[in-house]
Amino acid sequence: MERTSSTGLARTKSDQLVETLAAAFKSPVSQGEATGTSDGSGTLSRKSSRRLMMSASPGRSGKNTHIRKSRSAQLKVELDEVSSGAALSRASSASLGLSFSFTGFTVPADEISDSRPFSDEDICKFFFFFFLNAYLAMWITEDVEAGTRKPKFQTEPTLPIYLKARMAIFLAIPAYPSYHYNTCPRFSLFKDVSYKVIIKGITSTEEKDILNGITGSVNPGEVLALMGPSGSGKTTLLNLLGGRIMQPNVGGSITYNDQPYLKSLKSKIGFVTQDDVLFPHLTVKETLTYAALLRLPKTLTKQQKEKKAIDVIYELGLERCQDTMIGGSFVRGVSGGERKRVCIGNEIIINPSLLFLDEPTSGLDSTTALRTVQMLQDIAEGGKTVITTIHQPSSRLFHRFDKLILLGKGSLLYFGKASEAMIYFQSIGCSPLIAMNPAEFLLDLANGNINDVSVPSELQDKVQMENSENEPRNGKPSPAIVHEYLVEAYETRVAEKEKKKLMVPIPLDEEIKAKVSCPKRQWGASWWEQYTILFCRGIKERRHEYFGWLRITQVLSTAIILGLLWWQSDSKSPKGLQDQAGLLFFIAVFWGFFPVFTAIFAFPQERAMLSKERAADMYRLSAYFLARTTSDLPLDLILPVLFLLVVYFMAGLRLSAAPFFLSMLIVFLSIVAAQGLGLAIGATLMDLKKATTLASVTVMTFMLAGGYFVKGVPVFISWIRYLSFNYHTYKLLLKVQYEHITPMVNGMRTDSGLAEVGALVAMVFGYRLLAYLSLRRMKLQSGA
């Protein structure tokens, strides 16, 4: 509070100083000149500031631009006083042959030539205003650097990317009995064609249009909104523009600075999905820090990357919740708006040139949604290209978009400036009869609903020409007729003009185009760094799950029950040895069954996160897989230690150091092998219900073939026991406990055990290799 009050006092004094000195040196000027000067020295609008920024060189610091705007905003003096000062500076600089800039405006050359010669008094006034201007610039600079003003959002320079789209794609998906892709004939890249889904049934084939010849463009510094009713193709169009849907045969064209899409563009594209895909047990700070360590370039040190994450936290206003867990369905965490800002922070942390967002305001209240869209505006003003889908924005949100694409049933109904959308639809005879939100009006038209909308004469004539049986109720045209009219109106009035604009080449130098077309993929960290970061992240995320009270209670209660049932059993008698053999078989089955059904959930639960992060090239798949499988081992081996410490001594097993630690190692090897089977099943099916069913049948088969229930297994099925980790674990446990008593237990020889150890080691690596190959072959939703 003291700092704020002192800052306000200093600004008040500076304003008074400017006004007093300007009044003292006031000179007569014409009203027209004063008016013209005030226009030039006023606060910059968003559009004009954007043009100023875009015309600057790429290396120009955004901080100076922010200081320049702040200086213009703070010097709020009377227009005639500022004009007189500006006139004096113009008169003084005219004789010197200079163009002098005061408080953010520059005098045109034609005004300099018309200026009068200056006197000694004019020279004094010139130098006074010159030093006053320099002093205020220095004072405001110190004010910004001191932190009293929030710096402009994402001020570092960004590679400008101009996106153009002339789209035509076919996709065939049979609905039954299985998925199969067919390639339809490709049309010319210079003509707009359609994106269709061919649904193949048993006896019929149905085509469904998803997108019909979408054409448009968006430039740096602009926010493009994709709007339309549900099922109109907004998300499909966004995924196509962002490179998230990659098909081998694609009609139409999508270019970035007149270059096609390459995988190297992933490092310049940010994509925020509609669902907030985040780890629930990580804090906000940890989430953004891990993203910074993985995605920022190698040229930055670890400290610089961590500082960048902190800067993004403060830019997004997340400093109050930076140490709070993200949360999820069963974990309390941050609010919905804060979670959405974390998702945006994950993408803007790399300073992307293109930012795609899929319905970023869904589920948010109007104030939070407005704050989110305002943040997108600030991001765009930093020289970035922002494209977002929006479902039903409020009127305040709608007026903040620069460009708008209105979709209806996959067809383009409007593309252009958002501020001119209402003017366009009025020009084709569709005007609201009552005051309403422009977004609601446009969505009604896209749905074919023209209630409270004036019906154009051409549409009325078209309705009258239809058969009476096709006429809708109350004489209103049907939604299909309205949709057809809107599509025809756009194609005849606007489409050709927009297509001609897209044929104009982008005025960019070859260096910028080369940066976009560079085929080499750039990783933010080395393979070892990726593995280390993902290993630490995995332990932090899953420690809450592994050490939950439910799992600890399950393991310890089972151990206590087993210890009580086999309390101080004696292996010296045949009956006691038989009882202890049953305990060892249960241990082999329990620590084979338990890890399998834990590992099954690993990849299916993280599929969305894997698709999102792999689409952004955050890490290599091999680094993720190895980190994911090894980060579970320290956590998975703690509970078995507690289990054996309870069971081993309560049941009175062989009390010696070597048998105890050998039994521990055998159980560990069994757990790792069983985990590999669970990972392979989960990665191959990627469906929890199917994976659980298959795992149940597999584990039951391995258990029955383990040699405890059935001694004489038929020859044609006896080979299954050699694939069973239960069988090899049980045999090794018998050897450790009873090799000094008898060479055979329950028909099994307690031989050297090298074959059993080799089989378990082969399962450890073989099952994991199968899981990795399954992930490599999996077609991620992101198209990575």
C-alpha positions in Angstrom: 0.0 0.0 0.0 2.9 2.4 0.8 4.5 1.7 -2.5 1.2 2.2 -4.4 0.5 5.5 -2.6 4.0 6.8 -3.2 3.8 5.9 -6.9 0.5 7.7 -7.3 1.8 10.7 -5.5 4.8 10.9 -7.8 2.6 10.6 -10.9 0.3 13.3 -9.6 3.3 15.6 -9.1 4.6 14.8 -12.5 1.3 15.6 -14.1 1.1 18.9 -12.2 4.6 19.8 -13.3 3.8 19.1 -16.9 0.6 21.1 -16.8 2.3 24.1 -15.1 5.2 24.2 -17.4 3.1 23.7 -20.5 0.8 26.6 -19.4 3.9 28.8 -18.8 5.2 28.2 -22.2 1.9 28.2 -24.0 1.8 29.7 -27.5 -1.2 30.4 -29.7 -2.1 27.6 -32.2 -5.0 27.0 -34.4 -7.8 24.8 -33.4 -7.3 22.4 -36.3 -3.6 21.9 -35.4 -4.5 21.2 -31.8 -7.0 18.7 -32.9 -4.6 17.0 -35.2 -2.0 16.8 -32.5 -4.3 15.4 -30.0 -5.2 12.6 -32.4 -1.6 11.7 -32.8 -0.7 11.9 -29.1 -3.7 10.0 -27.7 -3.7 6.6 -26.3 -3.1 4.0 -29.0 -6.0 1.7 -29.8 -5.5 -2.1 -30.0 -5.5 -2.1 -33.8 -3.1 0.8 -34.1 -0.7 -0.6 -31.5 -0.8 -3.9 -33.3 0.1 -2.3 -36.6 2.9 -0.4 -34.9 4.2 -3.6 -33.4 4.0 -5.5 -36.7 5.8 -2.8 -38.6 8.7 -2.9 -36.1 11.7 -5.1 -36.7 11.6 -8.6 -35.2 14.4 -7.9 -32.8 12.8 -4.9 -31.3 12.1 -5.3 -27.6 8.5 -5.4 -26.6 9.4 -3.8 -23.3 10.2 -0.5 -25.0 6.8 -0.6 -26.7 5.2 -1.1 -23.3 7.1 1.9 -21.9 6.1 4.0 -24.9 2.4 3.2 -24.4 2.7 3.8 -20.6 4.3 7.2 -21.2 1.5 8.2 -23.6 -1.1 7.1 -21.1 0.5 8.9 -18.2 1.0 12.3 -19.8 -2.7 13.3 -19.5 -2.5 17.1 -20.0 -4.8 19.5 -21.8 -4.8 19.0 -25.5 -4.1 22.6 -26.4 -1.1 22.6 -24.0 0.4 19.5 -25.4 -0.3 20.8 -28.9 1.5 24.0 -28.2 4.4 22.1 -26.8 4.4 19.9 -29.9 4.1 22.9 -32.2 7.2 24.4 -30.5 9.1 21.2 -30.9 8.1 21.0 -34.5 9.1 24.6 -35.1 12.5 24.0 -33.4 13.2 20.8 -35.2 12.1 22.2 -38.6 15.1 24.6 -38.8 17.4 21.8 -37.7 16.0 19.5 -40.4 14.9 16.9 -37.9 11.7 15.0 -37.2 11.2 15.1 -33.4 8.9 12.7 -31.6 7.1 13.8 -28.4 5.1 11.4 -26.2 4.6 8.8 -28.8 3.8 10.8 -32.0 5.9 11.8 -35.0 5.5 15.0 -37.0 5.0 14.5 -40.8 7.5 15.9 -43.2 5.0 18.2 -44.8 4.3 20.0 -41.5 8.0 20.5 -41.0 8.4 22.4 -44.2 5.5 24.8 -43.3 6.9 25.7 -39.9 8.0 29.3 -39.1 11.7 30.2 -38.2 12.3 30.0 -34.4 13.4 32.7 -32.1 15.7 32.5 -29.0 12.6 31.9 -26.8 11.6 29.1 -29.1 15.0 27.5 -28.7 14.7 27.7 -24.9 11.3 26.1 -25.1 12.6 23.4 -27.4 15.4 22.3 -25.1 13.1 22.5 -22.1 10.5 20.1 -23.6 13.3 17.9 -24.9 14.8 17.4 -21.4 11.4 17.1 -19.9 10.5 14.4 -22.3 13.8 12.6 -21.6 13.3 12.8 -17.8 9.8 11.4 -18.0 10.9 8.6 -20.2 13.7 7.7 -17.7 11.3 8.0 -14.8 8.7 5.7 -16.4 11.4 3.2 -17.4 12.5 3.0 -13.8 8.9 2.6 -12.7 8.4 -0.4 -15.0 11.7 -2.0 -14.2 10.9 -1.6 -10.5 7.9 -3.8 -10.9 5.2 -1.2 -10.2 3.6 -2.0 -13.6 2.9 -5.4 -14.9 5.0 -6.0 -18.1 3.4 -6.7 -21.4 2.4 -10.3 -22.0 5.0 -12.4 -23.8 7.2 -9.5 -25.0 10.0 -11.6 -26.6 10.0 -11.5 -30.4 8.1 -14.3 -32.2 8.5 -15.7 -35.7 5.5 -14.4 -37.6 3.5 -17.2 -39.3 0.7 -16.4 -41.8 -1.8 -19.3 -42.1 -3.8 -19.9 -45.3 -6.3 -22.8 -45.8 -8.0 -24.1 -48.9 -9.2 -27.4 -47.6 -10.5 -30.6 -49.1 -10.1 -33.9 -47.3 -11.7 -37.4 -47.4 -11.8 -39.8 -44.6 -13.6 -43.2 -44.7 -14.6 -44.9 -41.4 -16.7 -48.0 -41.5 -18.9 -48.3 -38.5 -19.2 -52.1 -38.6 -17.6 -54.6 -38.1 -14.2 -52.9 -37.9 -12.3 -49.7 -38.7 -10.9 -49.5 -42.2 -9.6 -46.5 -44.2 -10.3 -46.0 -47.9 -8.9 -43.3 -50.1 -11.3 -41.4 -52.3 -10.3 -39.6 -55.5 -8.3 -36.4 -54.9 -9.4 -33.2 -56.6 -7.1 -30.4 -57.7 -5.4 -28.5 -55.0 -6.7 -25.3 -56.5 -10.4 -26.2 -56.0 -12.3 -26.5 -52.8 -13.7 -30.0 -52.2 -15.2 -31.8 -49.2 -14.1 -33.7 -46.1 -16.5 -36.7 -45.8 -16.9 -39.6 -43.5 -18.0 -42.8 -45.3 -19.9 -45.0 -42.8 -20.0 -48.5 -44.0 -22.6 -50.8 -42.6 -23.4 -54.4 -43.4 -25.7 -53.8 -46.3 -25.4 -50.0 -47.0 -22.9 -47.2 -47.2 -23.6 -43.7 -46.0 -21.6 -40.5 -46.5 -21.5 -37.8 -44.0 -20.1 -34.3 -44.8 -17.8 -33.0 -42.2 -16.2 -30.0 -44.0 -17.2 -28.5 -47.4 -14.4 -26.4 -48.9 -13.3 -24.2 -46.1 -11.2 -21.2 -47.2 -9.6 -18.6 -45.0 -6.5 -17.0 -43.6 -5.2 -15.4 -40.4 -2.2 -13.2 -39.8 0.1 -12.5 -36.8 -1.5 -10.2 -34.3 -5.0 -11.5 -35.0 -7.5 -13.6 -33.0 -9.6 -15.9 -35.3 -12.7 -17.4 -33.8 -14.3 -20.6 -35.3 -18.0 -20.4 -34.4 -20.9 -22.7 -35.2 -23.4 -25.0 -33.6 -22.5 -28.4 -32.2 -21.4 -30.8 -34.9 -20.6 -28.1 -37.4 -16.9 -29.2 -37.7 -15.2 -26.6 -35.6 -12.9 -29.0 -33.7 -12.1 -30.9 -36.9 -11.1 -27.7 -38.7 -9.0 -26.7 -35.7 -7.2 -30.0 -35.7 -6.6 -29.8 -39.4 -5.1 -26.3 -39.1 -3.0 -27.4 -36.2 -1.6 -30.4 -37.9 -3.3 -32.8 -35.5 -5.0 -34.8 -38.2 -2.6 -36.2 -40.7 -3.9 -38.4 -43.6 -1.8 -39.7 -46.5 -4.0 -38.3 -49.2 -5.2 -34.8 -48.5 -7.0 -32.5 -50.9 -6.8 -28.8 -50.6 -3.9 -27.0 -49.0 -2.9 -25.5 -45.6 0.2 -23.4 -45.7 2.3 -21.6 -43.0 4.1 -18.7 -44.6 3.3 -20.2 -47.9 5.0 -23.5 -46.8 3.4 -26.9 -46.1 3.2 -28.4 -42.7 6.3 -30.1 -41.4 7.0 -31.8 -38.1 9.5 -29.0 -37.2 6.6 -26.7 -36.8 5.5 -28.5 -33.6 8.0 -26.4 -31.7 6.3 -23.2 -33.0 2.7 -24.3 -32.5 0.8 -24.4 -29.2 -2.4 -26.4 -29.0 -4.8 -26.2 -26.0 -7.3 -29.1 -26.1 -10.9 -28.7 -24.9 -10.3 -31.2 -22.0 -7.9 -30.1 -19.4 -5.3 -32.9 -19.6 -3.0 -32.4 -16.6 -1.6 -34.6 -13.9 -3.8 -34.1 -10.8 -1.2 -34.7 -8.1 1.3 -32.1 -9.4 1.2 -28.5 -8.3 0.8 -25.6 -10.7 4.4 -24.7 -10.3 5.6 -28.3 -10.9 3.4 -28.7 -14.0 4.8 -25.5 -15.7 8.4 -26.2 -14.6 8.4 -29.7 -16.1 6.9 -28.2 -19.3 9.6 -25.6 -19.4 12.4 -28.1 -18.8 11.2 -30.4 -21.6 10.1 -27.9 -24.2 12.3 -24.8 -24.0 15.4 -25.0 -26.2 18.7 -26.6 -25.1 20.5 -23.2 -25.3 18.8 -22.2 -22.0 20.1 -23.4 -18.7 18.0 -25.2 -16.1 17.8 -22.0 -14.0 16.7 -19.9 -17.0 14.0 -22.5 -17.8 12.7 -22.5 -14.2 12.7 -18.7 -14.2 10.6 -18.8 -17.4 8.1 -21.0 -15.7 7.8 -18.5 -12.8 7.4 -15.6 -15.3 4.5 -17.4 -17.0 2.9 -18.1 -13.6 2.9 -14.3 -12.8 1.8 -13.4 -16.3 -1.2 -15.7 -16.0 -2.1 -14.5 -12.5 -1.5 -17.9 -10.9 1.0 -16.8 -8.2 -1.6 -17.4 -5.4 -2.2 -21.0 -6.4 1.3 -22.0 -7.6 1.8 -24.4 -4.8 -1.7 -26.0 -5.0 -2.2 -29.3 -6.7 -4.0 -29.3 -10.0 -6.7 -31.8 -8.8 -9.1 -33.9 -10.6 -12.3 -36.0 -10.2 -11.3 -37.3 -6.8 -8.6 -34.8 -5.8 -9.4 -31.3 -4.7 -7.3 -28.7 -6.5 -7.5 -25.4 -8.3 -10.6 -23.9 -9.9 -11.7 -24.5 -13.5 -10.5 -21.1 -14.7 -7.1 -21.6 -13.0 -6.8 -25.1 -14.6 -7.6 -23.6 -18.0 -4.9 -21.0 -17.5 -2.4 -23.7 -16.6 -3.2 -25.5 -19.8 -2.6 -22.2 -21.7 0.6 -21.6 -19.8 1.8 -25.1 -20.9 1.6 -23.9 -24.5 2.7 -20.2 -24.3 5.8 -21.1 -22.3 7.6 -21.9 -25.6 6.6 -18.5 -27.1 4.7 -20.2 -30.0 4.0 -18.4 -33.2 0.6 -20.1 -33.6 -1.7 -20.8 -30.7 -4.8 -23.1 -31.2 -7.4 -23.4 -28.5 -10.4 -25.7 -28.5 -13.3 -24.0 -26.6 -11.2 -22.3 -23.9 -14.2 -20.7 -22.3 -16.3 -23.9 -21.8 -17.4 -24.4 -18.3 -16.3 -20.9 -17.2 -18.5 -18.1 -15.9 -18.8 -14.9 -18.0 -16.2 -12.9 -16.0 -13.6 -15.7 -16.1 -14.3 -16.3 -19.8 -13.9 -12.6 -20.6 -10.6 -12.6 -18.7 -9.4 -15.6 -20.7 -10.3 -14.0 -24.0 -8.6 -10.8 -22.9 -5.5 -12.8 -22.2 -5.7 -14.2 -25.8 -5.8 -10.7 -27.1 -2.7 -9.8 -25.1 -1.0 -12.9 -26.6 -2.0 -11.9 -30.1 -0.7 -8.4 -29.6 2.7 -9.9 -28.9 2.9 -10.8 -32.6 1.3 -14.3 -32.4 -1.5 -15.9 -34.4 -4.4 -17.1 -32.2 -7.1 -19.4 -33.5 -9.8 -20.6 -31.1 -13.2 -22.4 -31.3 -16.0 -20.8 -29.4 -19.4 -22.3 -28.8 -21.7 -19.5 -27.5 -19.8 -16.4 -26.5 -21.4 -13.4 -24.8 -21.6 -10.1 -26.6 -18.5 -8.8 -24.8 -16.5 -11.8 -25.9 -17.7 -11.6 -29.5 -16.6 -8.0 -30.0 -13.1 -8.9 -28.9 -12.4 -11.2 -31.9 -10.6 -9.9 -35.0 -11.8 -12.4 -37.5 -14.6 -14.9 -37.6 -15.4 -18.1 -39.4 -19.0 -19.2 -39.1 -19.7 -22.9 -39.9 -23.0 -24.6 -40.5 -23.2 -28.3 -41.2 -19.6 -28.2 -42.3 -20.1 -25.4 -44.8 -18.6 -21.9 -44.7 -21.3 -19.3 -44.0 -19.1 -16.3 -43.3 -15.4 -15.5 -43.1 -14.1 -12.0 -42.5 -13.8 -9.4 -39.7 -16.0 -10.2 -36.7 -17.1 -6.5 -36.5 -18.5 -6.7 -40.1 -20.4 -10.0 -39.7 -23.7 -8.3 -38.8 -23.3 -5.9 -41.7 -22.8 -8.8 -44.1 -25.9 -10.7 -43.0 -27.9 -7.5 -43.1 -26.8 -7.0 -46.7 -28.3 -10.4 -47.6 -31.5 -9.6 -45.9 -31.1 -11.3 -42.5 -31.4 -8.8 -39.7 -32.5 -9.4 -36.1 -36.0 -8.0 -35.3 -35.2 -7.6 -31.7 -32.1 -6.6 -29.8 -30.0 -9.7 -29.2 -26.4 -10.9 -28.8 -24.7 -11.0 -32.2 -23.3 -14.5 -31.4 -26.8 -15.8 -30.7 -28.1 -14.3 -33.9 -25.3 -15.9 -35.9 -25.8 -19.3 -34.2 -29.5 -19.2 -34.9 -28.8 -18.6 -38.6 -26.2 -21.4 -38.7 -28.9 -23.7 -37.2 -31.4 -22.6 -39.8 -33.6 -20.9 -37.2 -34.9 -17.6 -38.4 -37.3 -16.8 -35.5 -37.1 -13.1 -34.7 -35.1 -12.7 -37.9 -36.2 -10.9 -41.0 -36.7 -13.2 -44.0 -35.1 -12.0 -47.2 -37.3 -11.7 -50.2 -35.2 -14.1 -52.2 -35.7 -16.7 -49.5 -39.4 -16.1 -49.4 -39.6 -16.6 -53.2 -37.7 -19.8 -52.9 -40.1 -21.1 -50.2 -43.1 -20.3 -52.4 -41.6 -22.3 -55.3 -41.3 -25.4 -53.1 -44.1 -27.9 -53.0 -46.7 -27.4 -50.5 -45.8 -30.7 -48.7 -42.3 -29.4 -48.1 -43.4 -26.0 -46.8 -42.8 -25.7 -43.1 -45.3 -24.6 -40.5 -46.4 -20.9 -40.2 -45.0 -20.3 -43.7 -41.4 -20.2 -42.4 -38.6 -21.8 -44.5 -37.1 -25.0 -43.2 -33.6 -25.1 -41.7 -32.3 -26.9 -44.8 -33.6 -24.1 -47.1 -32.1 -21.4 -44.9 -28.7 -23.2 -44.8 -28.7 -23.6 -48.6 -29.5 -19.9 -49.0 -26.7 -18.8 -46.7 -24.2 -21.0 -48.4 -25.2 -19.7 -51.8 -25.1 -16.1 -50.6 -21.6 -16.5 -49.3 -20.3 -18.2 -52.4 -21.7 -15.6 -54.8 -20.8 -12.5 -52.8 -17.7 -13.1 -50.8 -16.0 -16.4 -51.6 -14.3 -15.5 -54.9 -12.9 -12.3 -53.4 -11.4 -14.1 -50.4 -9.9 -16.7 -52.7 -8.2 -14.1 -54.8 -6.7 -12.6 -51.6 -5.2 -16.0 -50.7 -3.4 -16.1 -54.1 -1.4 -13.0 -53.2 2.1 -14.1 -51.9 3.0 -13.2 -48.4 5.7 -10.3 -48.3 8.2 -12.2 -46.2 12.0 -12.6 -46.7 13.5 -15.9 -47.4 15.1 -16.2 -44.0 11.7 -16.3 -42.2 10.3 -18.8 -44.7 13.4 -21.0 -44.2 12.8 -21.1 -40.5 9.3 -22.5 -41.1 10.4 -25.0 -43.8 13.3 -26.4 -41.8 12.8 -30.2 -41.8 14.9 -30.9 -38.7 13.0 -31.6 -35.5 14.4 -29.7 -32.5 14.2 -31.3 -29.0 14.2 -29.2 -25.9 16.4 -31.6 -24.0 18.8 -34.5 -24.6 17.6 -38.1 -24.3 19.1 -38.5 -20.8 17.6 -35.2 -19.6 14.2 -36.2 -20.9 14.5 -39.5 -19.1 15.6 -37.8 -15.8 12.8 -35.2 -15.9 10.1 -37.8 -16.7 11.4 -40.2 -14.0 11.2 -37.5 -11.3 7.8 -36.4 -12.6 6.5 -39.9 -12.5 7.6 -40.5 -8.9 6.0 -37.3 -7.8 2.7 -38.0 -9.5 2.3 -41.6 -8.5 3.6 -41.5 -5.0 0.1 -40.4 -3.7 -1.5 -43.3 -5.5 1.0 -46.0 -4.3 1.1 -44.9 -0.7 -2.6 -44.4 -0.3 -4.1 -45.7 2.9 -6.4 -48.2 0.9 -3.4 -49.9 -0.8 -1.3 -50.1 2.3 -4.3 -51.5 4.3 -4.9 -54.1 1.6 -1.3 -55.4 1.6 -0.8 -55.3 5.4 -4.2 -56.9 6.2 -3.5 -59.7 3.7 0.0 -60.2 5.3 -1.5 -60.4 8.8 -4.2 -62.9 7.8 -1.6 -65.1 6.2 0.7 -64.9 9.2 -2.2 -65.9 11.5 -3.2 -68.8 9.3 0.3 -70.2 9.1 1.4 -69.1 12.5 4.8 -70.6 13.3 4.3 -73.6 10.9 6.7 -76.4 11.1 8.3 -77.7 7.9 10.0 -80.7 9.5 6.9 -82.9 9.2 5.5 -83.8 5.8 2.1 -82.2 6.7 3.8 -79.0 7.9 6.0 -78.9 4.7 2.8 -79.3 2.6 1.1 -76.5 4.4 4.1 -74.2 4.0 4.3 -75.1 0.2 0.7 -73.8 0.0 1.8 -70.5 1.6 4.6 -70.1 -0.9 2.3 -70.8 -3.8 -0.1 -68.1 -2.5 2.8 -65.6 -2.3 3.8 -66.4 -5.9 0.2 -66.0 -7.1 -0.5 -62.8 -5.0 2.6 -61.0 -6.2 2.0 -62.0 -9.7 -1.7 -61.1 -9.8 -1.4 -57.8 -7.9 1.3 -56.1 -10.2 -0.5 -57.2 -13.4 -3.7 -55.4 -12.6 -1.8 -52.3 -11.4 0.3 -52.0 -14.5 -2.7 -52.5 -16.8 -3.9 -49.0 -16.1 -0.5 -47.3 -16.8 -0.8 -46.5 -20.5 -4.6 -46.4 -21.0 -4.9 -43.8 -18.2 -2.1 -41.7 -19.6 -3.1 -42.1 -23.3 -4.5 -38.5 -23.5 -1.5 -37.1 -21.8 0.9 -39.1 -24.0 -1.0 -38.0 -27.2 -0.9 -34.4 -26.1 2.8 -34.3 -25.2 4.0 -36.4 -28.1 2.0 -34.1 -30.5 4.0 -31.2 -29.1 7.4 -33.1 -29.4 8.1 -32.7 -25.7 10.1 -35.9 -25.5 11.0 -39.1 -27.4 8.8 -42.1 -26.9 11.7 -44.3 -25.8 12.6 -41.8 -23.0 9.0 -41.7 -21.9 8.6 -45.5 -21.9 11.8 -46.2 -20.0 11.0 -43.5 -17.4 7.4 -44.7 -17.0 8.4 -48.3 -16.4 11.4 -47.6 -14.1 9.7 -44.9 -12.0 7.3 -47.5 -10.8 9.9 -49.8 -9.5 11.0 -48.0 -6.4 7.3 -47.5 -5.4 6.4 -51.1 -6.3 9.1 -52.7 -4.2 8.3 -51.0 -0.9 5.0 -52.8 -0.2 6.4 -56.3 -0.9 9.1 -55.6 1.7 6.5 -54.8 4.3 4.5 -57.8 3.3 7.4 -60.3 3.6 8.6 -58.8 6.9 5.2 -59.6 8.4 4.5 -63.0 6.7 8.0 -64.4 6.8 8.5 -64.3 10.5 4.9 -64.9 11.6 4.7 -68.0 9.5 8.1 -69.3 10.8 9.8 -69.8 7.4 13.5 -70.6 7.3 15.1 -68.2 9.7 18.4 -67.3 8.1 19.7 -64.2 6.3 20.4 -65.9 3.0 17.0 -67.5 2.5 15.2 -64.3 3.6 17.0 -62.0 1.1 16.9 -64.7 -1.7 13.1 -65.0 -1.2 12.9 -61.2 -1.3 14.8 -61.1 -4.6 12.7 -63.8 -6.1 9.5 -61.9 -5.2 11.0 -58.7 -6.7 11.8 -60.5 -10.0 8.3 -62.0 -10.1 6.8 -58.5 -9.6 8.9 -56.9 -12.4 8.0 -59.8 -14.8 4.3 -59.5 -13.9 4.4 -55.7 -14.5 5.8 -56.3 -18.0 2.8 -58.5 -18.8 0.4 -55.9 -17.5 2.1 -53.1 -19.5 2.1 -55.2 -22.7 -1.7 -56.0 -22.3 -2.6 -52.4 -21.6 -0.4 -50.9 -24.4 -1.7 -53.4 -26.9 -5.4 -52.9 -26.2 -5.6 -49.4 -24.8 -9.0 -50.2 -23.4 -9.4 -50.9 -19.7 -12.4 -53.3 -20.0 -10.8 -55.4 -22.7 -7.4 -55.3 -20.9 -8.9 -56.4 -17.6 -10.7 -59.3 -19.2 -7.7 -60.5 -21.0 -5.5 -60.2 -18.0 -7.9 -62.1 -15.8 -8.0 -65.1 -18.2 -4.2 -65.0 -18.7 -3.4 -64.9 -14.9 -5.9 -67.6 -14.2 -4.4 -69.8 -16.8 -0.9 -69.2 -15.5 -2.0 -70.0 -12.0 -3.7 -73.3 -12.9 -0.7 -74.4 -14.9 1.6 -73.5 -12.0 1.8 -77.1 -10.8 0.1 -76.8 -7.4 -3.5 -77.7 -8.2 -2.9 -80.3 -10.9 0.2 -82.5 -10.7 -0.3 -84.5 -13.9 -0.9 -81.8 -16.5 -1.7 -83.2 -20.0 1.2 -83.0 -22.5 -0.6 -81.0 -25.1 -1.2 -78.1 -22.6 1.8 -78.5 -20.2 3.9 -76.1 -22.3 1.8 -73.2 -20.8 3.6 -73.6 -17.5 6.9 -72.5 -19.0 5.2 -69.1 -19.9 3.9 -68.7 -16.4 5.8 -66.5 -14.0 3.8 -68.1 -11.2 5.3 -71.5 -12.0 8.9 -70.2 -12.0 8.5 -68.1 -8.9 6.9 -71.0 -7.0 9.7 -73.4 -8.0 12.4 -70.9 -6.9 10.7 -70.3 -3.5 10.6 -74.1 -2.9 14.3 -74.4 -3.7 15.3 -71.6 -1.3 13.2 -73.0 1.6 13.6 -76.8 1.2 16.7 -77.6 -0.8 18.5 -78.7 2.5 15.5 -81.0 3.4 14.4 -82.8 0.2 15.3 -82.7 -3.5 11.6 -82.8 -4.6 8.5 -81.1 -3.3 5.0 -81.7 -4.7 6.6 -83.4 -7.7 8.9 -80.5 -8.5 12.7 -80.9 -8.3 14.6 -78.2 -6.4 17.5 -78.1 -8.8 19.9 -75.2 -9.5 17.2 -72.7 -10.6 19.1 -71.0 -13.3 16.5 -72.0 -15.9 13.8 -70.4 -13.8 15.8 -67.2 -13.3 16.6 -67.0 -17.0 12.9 -67.4 -17.9 11.8 -64.6 -15.5 14.5 -62.3 -16.9 13.4 -63.0 -20.4 9.8 -62.2 -19.4 11.0 -58.9 -17.9 12.5 -57.6 -21.1 10.3 -59.5 -23.6 6.9 -58.2 -22.3 8.3 -54.6 -22.1 9.6 -54.8 -25.6 6.1 -55.9 -26.8 4.6 -53.0 -24.9 7.0 -50.5 -26.5 6.3 -51.8 -30.0 2.6 -51.5 -29.3 3.0 -47.9 -28.3 5.1 -47.2 -31.3 2.5 -48.6 -33.7 -0.4 -46.9 -31.9 -1.9 -44.1 -33.9 -2.1 -41.2 -31.4 -5.0 -38.9 -31.7 -2.6 -36.0 -32.2 -1.0 -37.5 -35.2 2.4 -37.6 -33.7 
